[in-house]
Amino acid sequence: MNLINIHRGEWPRFLLAFSYFFFLLAGYFMLRPIRGAVAANHSESLHWLYTATFISMLLIVPLFGWLVSKFRRGRFIPGIYLFFISNLFFFAFAFAFNGDEPGDWIQYSFYVWLSVFNLFVVSIFWSFMADIFRPGQAQRLFGSIMAGGSLGAIAGPVLTAKWVADIGPGGIMIVAILFLFGATAFAIIMGRFERQ
């Protein structure tokens, strides 16, 4: 019995999806320890951060639905990822040029931003996969595709722990940006592959 039940002709899509999810979750999980440090430094404000995250979700979900209805997938998915990457450039600059200890409001914003980022980029990924793969394929392949994300979720914190002392949180954010650019590239390639 094959460990991965992939039929002929499915390998290109599978490898693209696997790599896409690996890069996406590696980038995200590189940032999670920084959010954890922000939470530890502001434990007295966590209830406000949870509330701000909840309100942000309520405000963004209708906008997200409108964007989905207005733009085709090939433009919408890269656009969302590039929007979040541009936000992350701002945070990387703020953390890198303030002695890795930016003001409280920058740290609060990063905490809320990463929570929103996690919800949207992962949900976009699985919505994309549901469009790409038929139900029978999804049953066979989604578990193996999830393994790519699991490997990324392992690699991200390992890289953060290895490099954070040398390059600081701002540098870690730049590395995460590279991973997220990789995920965006795989999303674009996968979309073009499907159209062809």
Backbone bond lengths (Angstrom), bond angles and torsions (degrees), N, CA, C in turn:
res aa  C-N    CA-C-N  psi(-1)  N-CA   C-N-CA  omega(-1)  CA-C   N-CA-C  phi
1 M - - - 1.471 - - 1.524 109.33 -
2 N 1.314 117.64 132.65 1.453 121.75 179.85 1.525 109.99 -71.64
3 L 1.334 114.85 139.55 1.464 119.20 177.23 1.524 110.60 -65.88
4 I 1.332 116.38 -40.10 1.465 121.84 176.61 1.524 107.43 -115.97
5 N 1.308 116.65 117.78 1.462 121.46 -175.67 1.529 109.76 -89.01
6 I 1.326 115.04 80.05 1.464 121.12 -178.84 1.516 108.84 -112.03
7 H 1.310 115.82 126.52 1.456 120.88 -178.43 1.525 110.55 -84.99
8 R 1.327 114.12 165.10 1.461 120.10 178.38 1.529 110.12 -59.27
9 G 1.301 115.78 135.30 1.461 121.00 -179.68 1.521 114.04 90.99
10 E 1.335 117.64 -10.39 1.467 120.48 -178.47 1.534 113.07 -95.10
11 W 1.338 115.91 -13.65 1.467 118.51 -175.05 1.522 113.92 -58.85
12 P 1.335 120.39 -45.21 1.476 118.35 -179.04 1.523 112.69 -57.90
13 R 1.342 116.69 -48.16 1.464 119.28 -179.99 1.525 111.33 -64.17
14 F 1.343 115.91 -40.45 1.461 118.95 179.89 1.532 111.28 -62.00
15 L 1.330 117.53 -47.15 1.458 120.54 -177.77 1.526 111.79 -66.07
16 L 1.328 116.45 -36.73 1.458 119.35 175.97 1.524 111.14 -64.13
17 A 1.341 116.23 -45.30 1.470 120.05 179.89 1.525 111.26 -65.09
18 F 1.330 116.94 -42.34 1.461 122.22 179.25 1.529 110.44 -59.92
19 S 1.324 116.58 -47.70 1.467 121.28 -179.05 1.524 111.33 -67.48
20 Y 1.316 116.36 -41.41 1.466 122.61 177.70 1.526 109.86 -55.76
21 F 1.344 117.31 -49.83 1.457 120.77 -177.21 1.532 111.11 -69.52
22 F 1.335 116.85 -35.62 1.464 120.08 177.24 1.525 110.45 -59.75
23 F 1.331 117.17 -52.47 1.457 120.75 -177.76 1.525 111.72 -64.65
24 L 1.336 116.59 -38.08 1.454 120.62 -179.20 1.526 111.23 -63.15
25 L 1.326 117.16 -51.26 1.463 119.46 -177.38 1.518 112.51 -75.11
26 A 1.327 118.44 -29.97 1.466 119.77 174.45 1.530 109.76 -61.63
27 G 1.329 116.11 -45.13 1.467 119.50 177.97 1.514 112.10 -61.61
28 Y 1.327 116.39 -44.70 1.464 119.85 -179.71 1.526 111.51 -65.33
29 F 1.327 116.86 -45.89 1.462 119.56 -176.07 1.525 112.91 -73.46
30 M 1.335 118.50 -14.45 1.452 120.15 169.12 1.529 110.51 -69.26
31 L 1.319 116.43 -30.44 1.462 121.62 -176.57 1.531 112.95 -86.20
32 R 1.313 116.97 -23.93 1.469 119.47 -176.65 1.519 114.43 -58.85
33 P 1.347 119.27 -42.06 1.470 117.39 177.92 1.533 113.29 -61.29
34 I 1.333 116.84 -30.20 1.469 119.53 177.22 1.523 109.54 -68.23
35 R 1.334 116.12 -41.92 1.467 118.89 175.91 1.518 110.63 -62.73
36 G 1.339 116.89 -38.02 1.459 120.31 177.02 1.516 112.09 -61.83
37 A 1.342 116.22 -38.50 1.472 119.89 177.88 1.526 110.65 -66.82
38 V 1.344 116.16 -39.69 1.470 119.86 176.71 1.531 109.98 -61.22
39 A 1.331 116.94 -44.20 1.469 120.69 179.67 1.527 110.83 -62.69
40 A 1.346 116.64 -41.20 1.462 120.23 -179.49 1.533 111.11 -65.96
41 N 1.333 116.36 -36.61 1.468 120.36 -179.52 1.517 113.09 -75.88
42 H 1.330 116.60 -17.49 1.470 120.68 -177.28 1.528 110.43 -131.13
43 S 1.313 115.81 44.47 1.475 119.44 -175.88 1.522 111.98 -60.99
44 E 1.330 116.50 -28.54 1.472 119.06 -179.38 1.530 111.50 -71.84
45 S 1.337 117.48 -14.39 1.473 120.95 -177.22 1.523 112.66 -108.41
46 L 1.339 117.81 6.97 1.463 119.68 -174.30 1.523 112.43 -59.78
47 H 1.326 117.68 -37.77 1.468 118.45 -179.11 1.527 111.05 -62.56
48 W 1.351 117.26 -34.59 1.453 120.15 177.11 1.525 111.01 -71.62
49 L 1.321 116.67 -35.71 1.464 120.12 178.08 1.528 110.91 -66.49
50 Y 1.334 117.29 -40.16 1.472 120.35 176.31 1.521 110.32 -62.70
51 T 1.325 116.16 -42.10 1.468 120.46 179.85 1.527 110.70 -64.71
52 A 1.337 116.31 -43.69 1.469 120.27 179.03 1.523 110.97 -62.98
53 T 1.335 117.04 -38.40 1.470 120.58 177.88 1.520 110.21 -63.68
54 F 1.328 116.64 -44.67 1.462 121.25 -179.71 1.529 111.17 -61.55
55 I 1.335 116.70 -45.70 1.466 120.41 179.89 1.528 110.64 -64.62
56 S 1.324 116.42 -40.51 1.470 120.24 178.20 1.517 111.16 -59.82
57 M 1.330 116.20 -42.15 1.470 119.99 178.02 1.528 110.72 -61.18
58 L 1.340 116.40 -44.83 1.467 120.16 -179.18 1.530 111.34 -60.12
59 L 1.325 115.98 -37.63 1.463 119.63 -178.17 1.521 112.87 -77.13
60 I 1.337 116.48 -34.09 1.465 120.45 -173.02 1.522 112.89 -84.21
61 V 1.332 117.86 -32.01 1.471 119.78 -175.85 1.535 112.55 -57.48
62 P 1.360 119.90 -45.82 1.485 117.59 177.13 1.525 112.48 -61.72
63 L 1.338 117.12 -39.07 1.463 120.13 177.79 1.525 110.43 -63.59
64 F 1.304 116.34 -40.74 1.461 122.03 178.06 1.531 110.19 -60.02
65 G 1.339 116.47 -46.51 1.463 120.46 178.56 1.517 112.36 -61.16
66 W 1.325 116.35 -39.37 1.466 120.07 178.78 1.518 110.57 -64.70
67 L 1.344 117.33 -44.03 1.462 120.94 179.76 1.529 111.25 -61.62
68 V 1.334 116.35 -41.26 1.471 120.66 179.21 1.526 110.21 -60.75
69 S 1.337 116.26 -38.98 1.471 120.00 -177.27 1.526 112.43 -74.72
70 K 1.337 117.20 -22.18 1.463 120.40 -173.34 1.523 114.07 -96.72
71 F 1.332 117.63 -26.64 1.457 120.81 -172.95 1.520 110.64 -120.75
72 R 1.331 115.84 143.08 1.456 119.02 177.46 1.522 109.37 -73.60
73 R 1.313 114.92 159.16 1.454 122.05 -172.92 1.525 112.70 -55.99
74 G 1.337 117.16 -40.61 1.461 121.05 -177.17 1.520 113.55 -61.65
75 R 1.322 117.33 -25.07 1.465 120.73 177.01 1.525 111.28 -97.88
76 F 1.318 115.95 -37.29 1.460 120.50 -172.95 1.528 112.27 -66.04
77 I 1.345 117.21 -48.68 1.467 120.16 -174.39 1.528 111.50 -64.40
78 P 1.344 119.68 -52.63 1.471 117.83 176.62 1.526 112.28 -60.57
79 G 1.324 116.98 -36.43 1.462 120.37 -179.84 1.514 112.50 -61.20
80 I 1.339 116.81 -44.10 1.469 120.83 178.84 1.521 110.34 -64.21
81 Y 1.328 116.34 -45.91 1.467 118.94 -179.38 1.522 111.28 -63.25
82 L 1.324 117.97 -42.47 1.462 120.48 179.84 1.521 111.15 -67.02
83 F 1.320 117.24 -32.44 1.469 120.54 175.40 1.529 110.17 -62.50
84 F 1.335 117.10 -48.12 1.460 120.08 179.65 1.533 111.27 -65.76
85 I 1.329 117.37 -37.10 1.469 120.39 177.84 1.528 110.15 -63.01
86 S 1.329 117.45 -40.71 1.468 119.74 178.74 1.526 110.75 -63.49
87 N 1.326 117.83 -37.79 1.470 121.29 175.01 1.518 110.71 -61.45
88 L 1.332 115.56 -41.60 1.460 120.21 -177.08 1.530 111.22 -67.36
89 F 1.331 118.42 -31.69 1.466 120.53 173.46 1.531 110.41 -58.64
90 F 1.318 116.28 -41.96 1.470 120.30 178.51 1.530 110.66 -61.00
91 F 1.336 116.76 -47.68 1.465 119.69 -179.45 1.533 111.08 -64.77
92 A 1.332 117.25 -39.56 1.471 120.28 178.60 1.523 110.07 -60.53
93 F 1.324 117.13 -43.11 1.462 121.12 178.11 1.527 110.25 -63.36
94 A 1.339 116.63 -45.04 1.463 120.61 -178.05 1.524 111.96 -63.58
95 F 1.340 117.14 -40.84 1.458 120.14 179.71 1.527 111.80 -74.02
96 A 1.330 117.67 -38.51 1.462 120.81 -174.74 1.522 112.43 -72.31
97 F 1.318 117.69 -34.17 1.458 120.43 -173.02 1.530 113.24 -104.11
98 N 1.303 116.60 17.62 1.463 121.31 173.60 1.522 110.44 -127.97
99 G 1.321 115.78 34.95 1.455 119.44 179.46 1.508 112.90 62.98
100 D 1.326 116.54 28.52 1.466 123.23 -178.11 1.523 112.42 61.14
101 E 1.334 116.69 12.24 1.457 121.20 176.17 1.518 108.86 -130.07
102 P 1.333 117.70 72.60 1.462 119.27 179.51 1.522 110.81 -68.36
103 G 1.315 115.68 172.79 1.455 120.15 -179.87 1.515 112.63 -59.84
104 D 1.313 114.76 160.99 1.466 120.54 -176.83 1.528 111.89 -56.89
105 W 1.336 117.56 -40.41 1.457 119.04 -175.65 1.526 112.07 -69.08
106 I 1.329 116.58 -31.31 1.474 119.56 173.89 1.524 109.27 -65.23
107 Q 1.321 116.66 -44.42 1.462 120.12 179.63 1.526 111.39 -65.16
108 Y 1.332 117.16 -42.03 1.468 119.75 176.55 1.529 110.54 -60.22
109 S 1.328 115.88 -44.22 1.468 120.11 -179.09 1.520 110.77 -62.11
110 F 1.329 116.50 -40.80 1.459 119.55 179.52 1.522 110.80 -63.91
111 Y 1.309 117.17 -41.30 1.466 120.96 179.80 1.535 110.31 -58.83
112 V 1.321 116.66 -49.44 1.470 120.99 -179.12 1.524 110.20 -67.33
113 W 1.331 116.28 -42.86 1.463 120.61 -179.07 1.522 111.45 -58.49
114 L 1.334 117.81 -45.27 1.464 119.83 -177.18 1.524 111.51 -66.68
115 S 1.330 116.74 -33.79 1.468 120.03 177.20 1.525 110.60 -64.86
116 V 1.326 116.63 -42.60 1.467 121.14 178.10 1.528 110.06 -67.78
117 F 1.323 116.18 -43.50 1.465 122.03 178.45 1.522 110.92 -54.48
118 N 1.319 116.42 -48.12 1.466 121.08 -178.65 1.522 111.55 -57.44
119 L 1.319 116.13 -47.45 1.469 119.66 -178.32 1.525 111.29 -60.53
120 F 1.321 117.12 -46.93 1.454 119.92 -170.78 1.521 112.82 -77.65
121 V 1.333 117.79 -43.91 1.463 116.82 -174.77 1.524 111.88 -70.12
122 V 1.339 117.15 -34.18 1.470 118.66 178.65 1.527 110.70 -73.27
123 S 1.337 116.91 -40.27 1.469 118.58 178.59 1.526 111.13 -65.99
124 I 1.340 117.18 -35.81 1.462 120.31 176.32 1.522 110.01 -63.47
125 F 1.331 116.61 -42.26 1.458 119.84 179.95 1.522 111.23 -58.00
126 W 1.335 117.29 -50.62 1.466 119.49 -176.12 1.523 112.30 -70.78
127 S 1.329 117.43 -30.93 1.469 119.27 173.90 1.524 110.35 -64.03
128 F 1.315 115.91 -41.19 1.462 121.94 177.77 1.527 109.90 -62.25
129 M 1.330 116.56 -45.50 1.465 120.03 -179.83 1.531 111.03 -63.24
130 A 1.331 116.63 -38.06 1.466 119.79 179.01 1.522 111.30 -65.42
131 D 1.335 117.08 -29.72 1.462 120.86 176.28 1.528 111.65 -75.48
132 I 1.316 116.47 -35.07 1.462 121.73 -173.62 1.529 112.07 -78.57
133 F 1.333 116.08 -44.21 1.469 120.54 -173.05 1.525 110.73 -102.31
134 R 1.346 115.35 138.41 1.455 120.73 175.61 1.529 109.43 -71.72
135 P 1.353 118.66 161.68 1.474 120.29 -176.64 1.529 114.28 -53.81
136 G 1.334 117.27 -42.48 1.460 119.42 179.00 1.520 112.18 -64.28
137 Q 1.330 116.02 -39.25 1.459 120.06 177.16 1.526 110.77 -66.85
138 A 1.321 115.97 -40.24 1.464 120.05 -179.80 1.529 110.73 -59.18
139 Q 1.318 116.41 -42.83 1.468 119.86 178.86 1.518 111.52 -58.95
140 R 1.320 116.78 -40.27 1.462 120.28 -176.89 1.527 113.19 -80.64
141 L 1.327 116.81 -34.98 1.460 120.14 -165.99 1.528 115.43 -104.35
142 F 1.327 118.07 -24.99 1.460 118.75 -172.28 1.526 112.59 -63.49
143 G 1.331 117.19 -34.22 1.467 119.31 177.76 1.523 111.45 -61.96
144 S 1.330 116.07 -42.35 1.465 120.30 179.39 1.525 111.39 -71.14
145 I 1.332 116.57 -35.19 1.464 119.25 175.68 1.527 109.92 -65.16
146 M 1.331 116.21 -38.44 1.462 119.82 177.46 1.523 111.30 -61.41
147 A 1.331 116.76 -29.71 1.464 119.80 177.77 1.523 110.53 -62.01
148 G 1.329 117.51 -35.01 1.463 120.37 175.38 1.515 111.27 -60.61
149 G 1.340 115.71 -43.57 1.466 119.57 176.55 1.520 111.85 -64.34
150 S 1.327 116.57 -39.22 1.472 119.98 179.63 1.523 110.89 -63.44
151 L 1.330 116.57 -41.00 1.470 119.53 176.84 1.528 110.92 -63.78
152 G 1.329 116.08 -39.62 1.462 119.60 176.16 1.516 111.96 -63.80
153 A 1.347 116.13 -39.18 1.469 120.97 179.21 1.526 111.88 -66.77
154 I 1.318 116.89 -25.02 1.471 121.27 174.80 1.523 110.43 -81.58
155 A 1.336 115.91 -45.18 1.466 120.50 -175.84 1.528 112.09 -65.83
156 G 1.340 117.43 -38.63 1.467 120.67 -176.32 1.525 113.58 -56.71
157 P 1.338 119.24 -57.64 1.467 119.95 179.71 1.524 113.40 -64.22
158 V 1.340 117.04 -32.72 1.467 119.61 177.85 1.532 109.81 -62.14
159 L 1.331 116.53 -44.82 1.464 120.50 179.04 1.526 111.00 -65.77
160 T 1.322 117.03 -39.83 1.464 120.19 177.96 1.521 110.82 -61.00
161 A 1.337 116.72 -47.99 1.467 120.44 179.93 1.525 111.55 -61.32
162 K 1.326 115.86 -35.54 1.467 120.53 -176.87 1.525 111.89 -73.36
163 W 1.337 117.51 -36.26 1.466 121.11 -169.74 1.526 114.88 -107.39
164 V 1.323 119.01 -17.81 1.466 119.42 -170.25 1.526 112.46 -61.38
165 A 1.330 118.12 -34.17 1.467 119.76 179.64 1.522 111.42 -66.45
166 D 1.333 116.82 -30.14 1.464 120.92 -177.56 1.528 113.09 -87.48
167 I 1.310 117.05 -40.23 1.470 119.21 -173.11 1.524 113.31 -114.09
168 G 1.339 118.15 -7.02 1.456 121.33 176.48 1.520 112.85 73.04
169 P 1.337 116.06 172.23 1.474 120.08 179.87 1.529 113.72 -59.15
170 G 1.339 116.63 -37.48 1.468 118.66 178.80 1.517 111.86 -62.63
171 G 1.332 116.31 -41.28 1.461 120.16 177.45 1.510 112.33 -66.25
172 I 1.334 116.24 -38.79 1.472 120.21 176.85 1.524 110.09 -60.60
173 M 1.316 116.37 -39.01 1.468 119.73 179.00 1.523 110.88 -63.98
174 I 1.329 117.46 -38.07 1.463 120.25 178.15 1.525 110.06 -64.35
175 V 1.340 117.04 -42.64 1.466 119.83 177.66 1.527 109.82 -62.82
176 A 1.337 116.91 -41.60 1.474 120.52 177.91 1.523 110.59 -61.00
177 I 1.328 116.64 -37.42 1.471 120.49 176.97 1.522 110.34 -59.10
178 L 1.333 117.39 -41.82 1.466 120.41 178.80 1.526 111.06 -61.61
179 F 1.327 116.57 -41.64 1.461 119.98 177.25 1.526 110.81 -64.16
180 L 1.329 116.79 -40.63 1.464 119.68 -179.24 1.526 111.44 -69.84
181 F 1.338 117.16 -33.23 1.470 119.58 171.68 1.527 109.78 -62.30
182 G 1.334 116.55 -39.82 1.467 120.44 176.76 1.514 111.37 -60.57
183 A 1.333 116.84 -45.39 1.471 120.66 178.48 1.524 110.64 -61.27
184 T 1.337 116.52 -42.00 1.470 120.70 179.16 1.526 110.56 -62.69
185 A 1.330 116.30 -41.74 1.465 119.94 179.05 1.524 110.96 -61.94
186 F 1.337 117.19 -43.27 1.463 119.76 178.67 1.526 111.27 -65.15
187 A 1.333 117.34 -36.17 1.470 120.15 177.22 1.526 110.60 -63.07
188 I 1.331 116.35 -43.18 1.467 120.48 179.71 1.525 110.70 -65.09
189 I 1.335 116.40 -46.08 1.468 120.54 -179.79 1.519 110.58 -61.32
190 M 1.327 116.04 -41.42 1.467 119.73 -178.89 1.528 110.90 -65.28
191 G 1.332 116.37 -41.18 1.458 119.85 178.27 1.521 111.91 -63.36
192 R 1.325 116.54 -42.10 1.471 119.69 179.25 1.516 111.27 -68.92
193 F 1.313 116.24 -37.91 1.463 120.25 176.92 1.519 111.90 -59.91
194 E 1.334 115.80 -41.02 1.469 120.30 179.93 1.519 111.18 -68.65
195 R 1.338 117.16 -39.24 1.459 119.28 179.56 1.523 112.02 -65.63
196 Q 1.340 116.27 -32.60 1.458 119.42 -179.55 1.521 111.20 -77.06
